[in-house]
Amino acid sequence: MRHQKATKKLGRNTSHRRALLRNLVTSLMIEERIETTPAKAKAMRPHVEKMITLGKRGDVAARRLARAFLLTRESVDQLFDKIAPRMGDRNGGYLRILHKGFRQGDNAPTVFIELLGSEKVIEAKRAKRAEVRAKRKEEIRKQMEQEQQAAAAEGGMPEAGAQGENEG
């Protein structure tokens, strides 16, 4: 029986579980929103809360402690420069867990775990991705038009409208 055993084991040994949680927390600090399972999200919550508390302290010792847990320098900089100041005088409760649905491969429940106040950052990323997608789509359309014009000028390939008549 596991009476009064606080750690969620997640079906992993100690080193694997520690590596998993460090990776999840590091990814959350960089991306500000990640998709995972509810058990992993609930297990990583205390670690994220601790990192944000260190970020709010802001001294060199706190930065070194955060660097010892987080895997990349980029995530530490993001924590201390952007995330911690945004949390201001909030005392805990820095995360939001949103239920998403079920994963296609194994039908496992999935959730989004995100930092509070990250809506603007996520929306900006989404807008930037949409802009890049639209630009790429426009480039492909222009390239296809040029290829059709070159083919029509050579007389090798018929136009798109006459293509259906030749096949049969």
PyMOL commands that set and color helices and strands:
alter all, ss='L'
color gray80, all
select helices_A, chain A and resi 14-31+38-57+60-69+73-87+119-154+160-166
alter helices_A, ss='H'
color red, helices_A
select strands_A, chain A and resi 33-36+95-102+109-115
alter strands_A, ss='S'
color yellow, strands_A
deselect
rebuild
show_as cartoon
